[in-house]
């Protein structure tokens, strides 16, 4: 039996679809029934409703140890996709609890129940920091604790440390570090969070763009690579999952074209986003609203990040789907929802 945490999230949903199609015996944990319903809708939207009924569901929370006690019975492999994504400084505590403590709980149960192998979904945010003489980030790039990192990046790096601890104690592990993951959601609310928010904001007439660049990858590739790694003898390694490096300017124009709206036309300079995240912080404090733009997010909008994806391509002989093709496929689902 295979266990999937975070099965109601973007990566988890598509991973479940892949595993179900391959006739794997799968158990997915959930926190509320609404999450299961949106997974079911996604399966139906992709004409795979029959596959959905092959999945077994059990209510549990990775931060609640008692709820996990019965989950690991008969589990041979674990895909740990559950995580919290936030760049709001006020979420530092919950980020650490979910991403670090939650991962520690999963690792501990894997060790106690003699699970064969664990695949952990991390992030390119946890890969490391280029040195003065470097320009490209890879799996070997060292983390520099003296440089600025978002609370999210710190929490994912801390989670990786828990996974490596498990490896040292005898658990076979692999870690994937995806870039910004693009893929379809099944509910309107989900499009307003995470990577889906890029589509949402552009559809609502977003005027501004920046010229920063980072790595992007399609969710279908992430799920496929995770499965291939788990079925291979590869262990004690991590892999950067990036299909292409693309600027936010080019990305926004592509998305606007695919969903049939006007593309952003105003270049938001660095000083403008510096003011914007500060003003947003004041407004969120005064009116008790969630942050729309954090310091970390503003900083990333102007960063020019380069990532090396050669390790996973060589290890699995894997060819990534192009980001224009991923955007085209994702836009079809966006228009439907």
LUMZA-637244 format. One record per residue (C-alpha): residue number from 1; x, z, y; residue in three letters. Coordinates in Angstrom, 3 decimals. Layout:
N
+------+----------+----------+----------+------+
| loti |     east |       up |    north | guro |
+------+----------+----------+----------+------+
|  NUM |        X |        Z |        Y |  ALA |
...
+------+----------+----------+----------+------+
This chain:
337
+------+----------+----------+----------+------+
| loti |     east |       up |    north | guro |
+------+----------+----------+----------+------+
|    1 |    0.000 |    0.000 |    0.000 |  UNK |
|    2 |    1.251 |   -0.924 |    3.500 |  UNK |
|    3 |    0.544 |    1.329 |    6.483 |  UNK |
|    4 |    0.149 |   -0.088 |    9.989 |  UNK |
|    5 |    0.069 |    2.184 |   13.029 |  UNK |
|    6 |   -1.219 |    0.776 |   16.306 |  UNK |
|    7 |   -3.420 |   -1.671 |   14.438 |  UNK |
|    8 |   -5.823 |   -1.947 |   17.380 |  UNK |
|    9 |   -3.078 |   -3.074 |   19.794 |  UNK |
|   10 |   -1.917 |   -6.637 |   20.472 |  UNK |
|   11 |    0.920 |   -6.704 |   17.929 |  UNK |
|   12 |   -0.933 |   -4.573 |   15.386 |  UNK |
|   13 |   -4.039 |   -6.763 |   15.384 |  UNK |
|   14 |   -2.101 |   -9.943 |   14.711 |  UNK |
|   15 |    0.106 |   -8.240 |   12.146 |  UNK |
|   16 |   -3.001 |   -7.062 |   10.282 |  UNK |
|   17 |   -4.320 |  -10.609 |   10.317 |  UNK |
|   18 |   -1.075 |  -11.907 |    8.835 |  UNK |
|   19 |   -0.888 |   -9.222 |    6.139 |  UNK |
|   20 |   -4.545 |   -9.681 |    5.171 |  UNK |
|   21 |   -4.038 |  -13.423 |    4.816 |  UNK |
|   22 |   -1.122 |  -12.747 |    2.489 |  UNK |
|   23 |   -3.398 |  -10.575 |    0.309 |  UNK |
|   24 |   -1.377 |   -7.422 |    1.032 |  UNK |
|   25 |   -3.044 |   -4.047 |    0.459 |  UNK |
|   26 |   -3.188 |   -2.642 |    3.981 |  UNK |
|   27 |   -4.197 |    0.689 |    5.485 |  UNK |
|   28 |   -4.510 |    0.841 |    9.282 |  UNK |
|   29 |   -5.014 |    3.991 |   11.299 |  UNK |
|   30 |   -7.317 |    4.183 |   14.303 |  UNK |
|   31 |   -8.375 |    6.746 |   16.908 |  UNK |
|   32 |  -11.917 |    5.533 |   17.645 |  UNK |
|   33 |  -14.367 |    3.021 |   16.196 |  UNK |
|   34 |  -14.277 |    0.900 |   19.365 |  UNK |
|   35 |  -10.745 |   -0.078 |   18.421 |  UNK |
|   36 |  -11.849 |   -1.309 |   15.010 |  UNK |
|   37 |  -14.652 |   -3.358 |   16.570 |  UNK |
|   38 |  -12.298 |   -5.221 |   18.894 |  UNK |
|   39 |  -10.007 |   -6.035 |   15.952 |  UNK |
|   40 |  -13.031 |   -7.382 |   14.091 |  UNK |
|   41 |  -13.949 |   -9.551 |   17.109 |  UNK |
|   42 |  -10.435 |  -10.993 |   17.243 |  UNK |
|   43 |  -10.601 |  -11.901 |   13.552 |  UNK |
|   44 |  -13.982 |  -13.557 |   14.112 |  UNK |
|   45 |  -12.700 |  -15.473 |   17.134 |  UNK |
|   46 |   -9.925 |  -16.896 |   14.969 |  UNK |
|   47 |  -12.396 |  -17.683 |   12.134 |  UNK |
|   48 |  -10.844 |  -15.113 |    9.816 |  UNK |
|   49 |  -13.709 |  -12.654 |    9.437 |  UNK |
|   50 |  -13.299 |  -12.559 |    5.661 |  UNK |
|   51 |   -9.729 |  -11.313 |    6.044 |  UNK |
|   52 |  -10.861 |   -8.394 |    8.208 |  UNK |
|   53 |  -12.804 |   -6.830 |    5.335 |  UNK |
|   54 |   -9.616 |   -6.618 |    3.255 |  UNK |
|   55 |   -8.227 |   -3.917 |    5.573 |  UNK |
|   56 |   -8.756 |   -0.232 |    4.857 |  UNK |
|   57 |   -9.123 |    2.024 |    7.904 |  UNK |
|   58 |   -8.425 |    5.739 |    8.305 |  UNK |
|   59 |   -8.779 |    7.832 |   11.455 |  UNK |
|   60 |   -5.518 |    9.453 |   12.567 |  UNK |
|   61 |   -3.242 |    9.952 |   15.552 |  UNK |
|   62 |    0.555 |    9.707 |   15.397 |  UNK |
|   63 |    0.833 |   12.775 |   17.661 |  UNK |
|   64 |   -1.462 |   14.844 |   15.433 |  UNK |
|   65 |    0.482 |   15.901 |   12.327 |  UNK |
|   66 |   -2.495 |   17.247 |   10.318 |  UNK |
|   67 |   -4.331 |   13.928 |   10.684 |  UNK |
|   68 |   -1.356 |   12.117 |    9.140 |  UNK |
|   69 |   -1.166 |   14.285 |    6.022 |  UNK |
|   70 |   -3.476 |   12.138 |    3.880 |  UNK |
|   71 |   -2.529 |    8.822 |    5.453 |  UNK |
|   72 |    0.799 |    8.490 |    3.654 |  UNK |
|   73 |   -0.558 |    8.854 |    0.127 |  UNK |
|   74 |    0.654 |    5.883 |   -1.924 |  UNK |
|   75 |    2.347 |    4.153 |    1.037 |  UNK |
|   76 |    5.407 |    2.006 |    0.249 |  UNK |
|   77 |    6.071 |    0.326 |    3.611 |  UNK |
|   78 |    5.239 |    1.232 |    7.217 |  UNK |
|   79 |    4.906 |   -0.978 |   10.286 |  UNK |
|   80 |    5.017 |    1.355 |   13.286 |  UNK |
|   81 |    3.382 |   -0.550 |   16.147 |  UNK |
|   82 |    1.631 |    2.338 |   17.918 |  UNK |
|   83 |    2.950 |    3.092 |   21.394 |  UNK |
|   84 |    1.958 |    3.766 |   24.956 |  UNK |
|   85 |    2.918 |    1.273 |   27.656 |  UNK |
|   86 |    2.983 |    2.493 |   31.242 |  UNK |
|   87 |    5.316 |    2.192 |   34.210 |  UNK |
|   88 |    3.574 |    4.922 |   36.190 |  UNK |
|   89 |    5.884 |    7.897 |   36.790 |  UNK |
|   90 |    2.956 |   10.279 |   36.383 |  UNK |
|   91 |    2.749 |    9.245 |   32.716 |  UNK |
|   92 |    6.257 |   10.440 |   31.850 |  UNK |
|   93 |    5.018 |   13.340 |   29.714 |  UNK |
|   94 |    2.518 |   11.373 |   27.674 |  UNK |
|   95 |    5.005 |    8.519 |   27.207 |  UNK |
|   96 |    7.520 |   10.903 |   25.664 |  UNK |
|   97 |    4.884 |   12.549 |   23.480 |  UNK |
|   98 |    3.444 |    9.328 |   22.096 |  UNK |
|   99 |    6.540 |    7.155 |   21.900 |  UNK |
|  100 |    9.215 |    9.703 |   20.963 |  UNK |
|  101 |    7.373 |   12.565 |   19.280 |  UNK |
|  102 |    4.902 |   10.212 |   17.629 |  UNK |
|  103 |    7.724 |    8.112 |   16.207 |  UNK |
|  104 |    9.507 |   11.257 |   15.012 |  UNK |
|  105 |    6.331 |   12.224 |   13.138 |  UNK |
|  106 |    6.131 |    8.815 |   11.452 |  UNK |
|  107 |    9.813 |    8.964 |   10.465 |  UNK |
|  108 |    9.421 |   12.467 |    9.063 |  UNK |
|  109 |    6.439 |   11.477 |    6.931 |  UNK |
|  110 |    8.275 |    8.371 |    5.703 |  UNK |
|  111 |   11.140 |   10.596 |    4.559 |  UNK |
|  112 |    8.897 |   13.247 |    3.018 |  UNK |
|  113 |    6.720 |   10.713 |    1.171 |  UNK |
|  114 |    9.672 |    8.538 |    0.084 |  UNK |
|  115 |    8.481 |    5.396 |    1.868 |  UNK |
|  116 |   10.668 |    2.392 |    0.987 |  UNK |
|  117 |   11.043 |    0.803 |    4.411 |  UNK |
|  118 |    9.994 |    1.228 |    8.041 |  UNK |
|  119 |    9.700 |   -1.465 |   10.726 |  UNK |
|  120 |    9.568 |   -0.134 |   14.270 |  UNK |
|  121 |    8.375 |   -2.131 |   17.286 |  UNK |
|  122 |   10.591 |   -1.236 |   20.225 |  UNK |
|  123 |   11.164 |   -3.306 |   23.378 |  UNK |
|  124 |   13.832 |   -5.315 |   25.185 |  UNK |
|  125 |   13.637 |   -2.478 |   27.741 |  UNK |
|  126 |   15.558 |   -0.338 |   25.229 |  UNK |
|  127 |   18.314 |   -2.835 |   24.433 |  UNK |
|  128 |   20.910 |   -1.768 |   26.980 |  UNK |
|  129 |   22.565 |   -2.610 |   30.285 |  UNK |
|  130 |   25.002 |   -5.425 |   30.971 |  UNK |
|  131 |   28.484 |   -4.362 |   32.049 |  UNK |
|  132 |   30.227 |   -5.797 |   35.103 |  UNK |
|  133 |   31.726 |   -8.675 |   33.096 |  UNK |
|  134 |   28.541 |   -9.432 |   31.129 |  UNK |
|  135 |   25.461 |  -11.535 |   31.902 |  UNK |
|  136 |   23.491 |  -11.657 |   28.643 |  UNK |
|  137 |   21.797 |   -8.738 |   26.866 |  UNK |
|  138 |   21.957 |   -8.634 |   23.076 |  UNK |
|  139 |   21.452 |   -6.114 |   20.275 |  UNK |
|  140 |   25.039 |   -4.941 |   20.835 |  UNK |
|  141 |   24.653 |   -4.230 |   24.558 |  UNK |
|  142 |   25.268 |   -0.549 |   25.209 |  UNK |
|  143 |   22.724 |    1.720 |   26.877 |  UNK |
|  144 |   24.092 |    3.159 |   30.115 |  UNK |
|  145 |   22.394 |    6.515 |   30.847 |  UNK |
|  146 |   23.722 |    6.464 |   34.407 |  UNK |
|  147 |   21.745 |    3.360 |   35.337 |  UNK |
|  148 |   18.108 |    3.408 |   36.416 |  UNK |
|  149 |   15.584 |    3.040 |   33.577 |  UNK |
|  150 |   11.819 |    3.314 |   33.660 |  UNK |
|  151 |   10.194 |    6.208 |   31.830 |  UNK |
|  152 |    8.810 |    3.650 |   29.391 |  UNK |
|  153 |   12.286 |    2.285 |   28.614 |  UNK |
|  154 |   13.645 |    5.811 |   28.124 |  UNK |
|  155 |   10.793 |    6.671 |   25.768 |  UNK |
|  156 |   11.392 |    3.561 |   23.637 |  UNK |
|  157 |   15.134 |    4.240 |   23.533 |  UNK |
|  158 |   14.387 |    7.810 |   22.457 |  UNK |
|  159 |   12.046 |    6.493 |   19.768 |  UNK |
|  160 |   14.812 |    4.252 |   18.446 |  UNK |
|  161 |   17.040 |    7.300 |   18.119 |  UNK |
|  162 |   14.408 |    8.862 |   15.854 |  UNK |
|  163 |   14.346 |    5.722 |   13.704 |  UNK |
|  164 |   18.141 |    5.715 |   13.391 |  UNK |
|  165 |   17.945 |    9.381 |   12.380 |  UNK |
|  166 |   15.616 |    8.371 |    9.578 |  UNK |
|  167 |   18.059 |    5.665 |    8.515 |  UNK |
|  168 |   20.878 |    8.222 |    8.320 |  UNK |
|  169 |   18.678 |   10.443 |    6.158 |  UNK |
|  170 |   18.049 |    7.689 |    3.631 |  UNK |
|  171 |   15.118 |    5.658 |    4.992 |  UNK |
|  172 |   15.518 |    1.873 |    5.122 |  UNK |
|  173 |   14.657 |    0.711 |    8.641 |  UNK |
|  174 |   14.550 |   -2.346 |   10.878 |  UNK |
|  175 |   13.800 |   -2.424 |   14.603 |  UNK |
|  176 |   12.429 |   -5.334 |   16.605 |  UNK |
|  177 |   12.849 |   -5.502 |   20.371 |  UNK |
|  178 |   10.297 |   -8.012 |   21.683 |  UNK |
|  179 |   10.288 |   -9.370 |   25.201 |  UNK |
|  180 |    7.017 |   -9.561 |   27.119 |  UNK |
|  181 |    4.530 |  -10.369 |   24.353 |  UNK |
|  182 |    1.929 |  -13.033 |   25.097 |  UNK |
|  183 |   -1.138 |  -13.385 |   22.929 |  UNK |
|  184 |   -4.939 |  -13.165 |   22.868 |  UNK |
|  185 |   -7.178 |  -10.128 |   23.167 |  UNK |
|  186 |  -10.775 |   -9.884 |   22.047 |  UNK |
|  187 |  -12.246 |   -7.778 |   24.851 |  UNK |
|  188 |  -12.487 |   -8.121 |   28.599 |  UNK |
|  189 |  -11.059 |   -4.624 |   29.105 |  UNK |
|  190 |   -7.902 |   -5.401 |   27.115 |  UNK |
|  191 |   -7.130 |   -8.403 |   29.313 |  UNK |
|  192 |   -6.786 |   -6.001 |   32.233 |  UNK |
|  193 |   -3.862 |   -4.130 |   30.652 |  UNK |
|  194 |   -0.386 |   -4.927 |   29.361 |  UNK |
|  195 |    0.623 |   -8.577 |   29.251 |  UNK |
|  196 |   -3.035 |   -9.611 |   29.351 |  UNK |
|  197 |   -3.166 |   -8.423 |   32.930 |  UNK |
|  198 |   -1.019 |  -11.405 |   33.976 |  UNK |
|  199 |   -3.844 |  -13.739 |   32.917 |  UNK |
|  200 |   -6.454 |  -11.444 |   34.446 |  UNK |
|  201 |   -4.840 |  -11.166 |   37.880 |  UNK |
|  202 |   -4.173 |  -14.905 |   38.116 |  UNK |
|  203 |   -7.774 |  -15.663 |   37.146 |  UNK |
|  204 |   -8.920 |  -13.401 |   39.996 |  UNK |
|  205 |   -6.959 |  -15.367 |   42.571 |  UNK |
|  206 |   -3.578 |  -13.625 |   42.707 |  UNK |
|  207 |   -1.736 |  -15.025 |   45.722 |  UNK |
|  208 |    1.794 |  -13.737 |   45.223 |  UNK |
|  209 |    4.613 |  -14.662 |   42.884 |  UNK |
|  210 |    8.231 |  -13.571 |   42.500 |  UNK |
|  211 |   11.326 |  -15.394 |   41.264 |  UNK |
|  212 |   12.523 |  -12.773 |   38.816 |  UNK |
|  213 |   12.901 |  -13.815 |   35.193 |  UNK |
|  214 |   12.762 |  -12.124 |   31.810 |  UNK |
|  215 |   12.254 |  -12.865 |   28.128 |  UNK |
|  216 |    8.848 |  -13.812 |   26.705 |  UNK |
|  217 |    7.638 |  -14.215 |   23.129 |  UNK |
|  218 |    4.396 |  -15.118 |   21.376 |  UNK |
|  219 |    2.625 |  -12.408 |   19.397 |  UNK |
|  220 |    2.365 |  -14.698 |   16.351 |  UNK |
|  221 |    6.170 |  -14.946 |   16.198 |  UNK |
|  222 |    6.551 |  -11.168 |   16.525 |  UNK |
|  223 |    4.217 |  -10.551 |   13.573 |  UNK |
|  224 |    5.867 |  -13.248 |   11.447 |  UNK |
|  225 |    9.386 |  -11.922 |   12.074 |  UNK |
|  226 |    8.360 |   -8.344 |   11.315 |  UNK |
|  227 |    6.918 |   -9.416 |    7.974 |  UNK |
|  228 |    9.953 |  -11.505 |    7.056 |  UNK |
|  229 |   12.320 |   -8.652 |    7.899 |  UNK |
|  230 |   10.326 |   -6.204 |    5.793 |  UNK |
|  231 |   10.331 |   -8.593 |    2.827 |  UNK |
|  232 |   14.086 |   -9.170 |    3.140 |  UNK |
|  233 |   16.977 |   -6.908 |    2.085 |  UNK |
|  234 |   17.948 |   -6.537 |    5.756 |  UNK |
|  235 |   18.084 |   -2.952 |    6.973 |  UNK |
|  236 |   19.734 |   -0.701 |    9.552 |  UNK |
|  237 |   19.604 |   -3.457 |   12.173 |  UNK |
|  238 |   17.621 |   -4.348 |   15.246 |  UNK |
|  239 |   16.657 |   -7.759 |   16.569 |  UNK |
|  240 |   15.859 |   -9.045 |   20.055 |  UNK |
|  241 |   12.703 |  -11.170 |   19.878 |  UNK |
|  242 |   12.700 |  -13.566 |   22.817 |  UNK |
|  243 |   11.496 |  -17.148 |   22.657 |  UNK |
|  244 |   12.453 |  -18.185 |   26.191 |  UNK |
|  245 |   13.720 |  -16.839 |   29.475 |  UNK |
|  246 |   11.225 |  -17.798 |   32.164 |  UNK |
|  247 |   10.673 |  -16.917 |   35.805 |  UNK |
|  248 |    7.462 |  -15.220 |   36.861 |  UNK |
|  249 |    6.908 |  -18.119 |   39.267 |  UNK |
|  250 |    6.942 |  -20.723 |   36.483 |  UNK |
|  251 |    4.936 |  -18.492 |   34.146 |  UNK |
|  252 |    2.179 |  -17.900 |   36.713 |  UNK |
|  253 |    1.883 |  -21.617 |   37.445 |  UNK |
|  254 |    1.593 |  -22.418 |   33.744 |  UNK |
|  255 |   -1.101 |  -19.803 |   33.201 |  UNK |
|  256 |   -3.044 |  -20.921 |   36.279 |  UNK |
|  257 |   -2.988 |  -24.504 |   35.045 |  UNK |
|  258 |   -4.171 |  -23.554 |   31.554 |  UNK |
|  259 |   -7.090 |  -21.390 |   32.708 |  UNK |
|  260 |   -8.074 |  -23.793 |   35.490 |  UNK |
|  261 |   -7.463 |  -21.756 |   38.642 |  UNK |
|  262 |   -5.253 |  -22.053 |   41.713 |  UNK |
|  263 |   -1.687 |  -20.894 |   41.176 |  UNK |
|  264 |   -0.111 |  -18.184 |   43.380 |  UNK |
|  265 |    1.410 |  -19.753 |   46.484 |  UNK |
|  266 |    3.028 |  -16.915 |   48.459 |  UNK |
|  267 |    6.535 |  -15.782 |   47.564 |  UNK |
|  268 |    6.707 |  -11.988 |   47.557 |  UNK |
|  269 |   10.191 |  -11.111 |   48.727 |  UNK |
|  270 |   11.988 |   -8.028 |   47.498 |  UNK |
|  271 |   11.314 |   -6.029 |   50.658 |  UNK |
|  272 |    7.613 |   -6.793 |   50.319 |  UNK |
|  273 |    7.375 |   -5.389 |   46.785 |  UNK |
|  274 |    9.500 |   -2.404 |   47.848 |  UNK |
|  275 |    6.854 |   -1.542 |   50.444 |  UNK |
|  276 |    4.005 |   -2.430 |   48.096 |  UNK |
|  277 |    4.900 |    0.066 |   45.335 |  UNK |
|  278 |    5.324 |    2.847 |   47.902 |  UNK |
|  279 |    1.971 |    2.126 |   49.548 |  UNK |
|  280 |    0.318 |    1.860 |   46.141 |  UNK |
|  281 |    1.727 |    5.273 |   45.228 |  UNK |
|  282 |    0.236 |    6.867 |   48.338 |  UNK |
|  283 |   -3.163 |    5.239 |   47.803 |  UNK |
|  284 |   -3.297 |    6.242 |   44.133 |  UNK |
|  285 |   -2.501 |    9.844 |   45.123 |  UNK |
|  286 |   -5.080 |   10.008 |   47.905 |  UNK |
|  287 |   -7.904 |    8.321 |   46.005 |  UNK |
|  288 |   -7.057 |    9.467 |   42.448 |  UNK |
|  289 |   -6.676 |    5.908 |   41.198 |  UNK |
|  290 |   -4.316 |    4.474 |   38.596 |  UNK |
|  291 |   -1.178 |    2.827 |   39.908 |  UNK |
|  292 |   -1.251 |   -0.952 |   40.189 |  UNK |
|  293 |    2.439 |   -1.335 |   41.045 |  UNK |
|  294 |    5.143 |    1.171 |   40.125 |  UNK |
|  295 |    8.762 |    1.321 |   41.246 |  UNK |
|  296 |    9.923 |    0.130 |   37.826 |  UNK |
|  297 |    7.478 |   -2.798 |   37.816 |  UNK |
|  298 |    8.475 |   -3.834 |   41.354 |  UNK |
|  299 |   12.125 |   -3.754 |   40.375 |  UNK |
|  300 |   11.549 |   -5.887 |   37.276 |  UNK |
|  301 |    9.723 |   -8.566 |   39.294 |  UNK |
|  302 |   13.010 |   -9.543 |   40.964 |  UNK |
|  303 |   15.462 |   -8.939 |   38.116 |  UNK |
|  304 |   17.095 |  -11.978 |   36.514 |  UNK |
|  305 |   17.420 |  -10.926 |   32.884 |  UNK |
|  306 |   19.049 |  -12.993 |   30.152 |  UNK |
|  307 |   18.647 |  -12.227 |   26.436 |  UNK |
|  308 |   20.364 |  -13.561 |   23.324 |  UNK |
|  309 |   18.007 |  -14.333 |   20.416 |  UNK |
|  310 |   20.626 |  -15.878 |   18.112 |  UNK |
|  311 |   20.797 |  -12.906 |   15.728 |  UNK |
|  312 |   17.239 |  -13.183 |   14.423 |  UNK |
|  313 |   17.313 |  -16.982 |   14.430 |  UNK |
|  314 |   20.387 |  -16.967 |   12.215 |  UNK |
|  315 |   19.306 |  -14.070 |    9.984 |  UNK |
|  316 |   15.887 |  -15.575 |    9.164 |  UNK |
|  317 |   16.459 |  -19.243 |   10.084 |  UNK |
|  318 |   13.562 |  -18.709 |   12.474 |  UNK |
|  319 |   12.344 |  -21.161 |   15.112 |  UNK |
|  320 |   10.382 |  -19.597 |   17.967 |  UNK |
|  321 |    7.228 |  -21.195 |   19.318 |  UNK |
|  322 |    7.704 |  -22.378 |   22.893 |  UNK |
|  323 |    6.152 |  -20.267 |   25.644 |  UNK |
|  324 |    4.151 |  -23.209 |   27.092 |  UNK |
|  325 |    2.557 |  -23.609 |   23.634 |  UNK |
|  326 |    1.888 |  -19.854 |   23.410 |  UNK |
|  327 |    0.258 |  -19.848 |   26.851 |  UNK |
|  328 |   -1.887 |  -22.818 |   25.892 |  UNK |
|  329 |   -3.147 |  -21.067 |   22.722 |  UNK |
|  330 |   -3.698 |  -17.766 |   24.522 |  UNK |
|  331 |   -5.602 |  -19.386 |   27.392 |  UNK |
|  332 |   -8.190 |  -20.721 |   24.934 |  UNK |
|  333 |   -9.082 |  -17.155 |   23.952 |  UNK |
|  334 |   -8.965 |  -15.950 |   27.548 |  UNK |
|  335 |  -11.601 |  -18.475 |   28.552 |  UNK |
|  336 |  -13.792 |  -17.376 |   25.641 |  UNK |
|  337 |  -13.695 |  -13.694 |   26.600 |  UNK |
+------+----------+----------+----------+------+
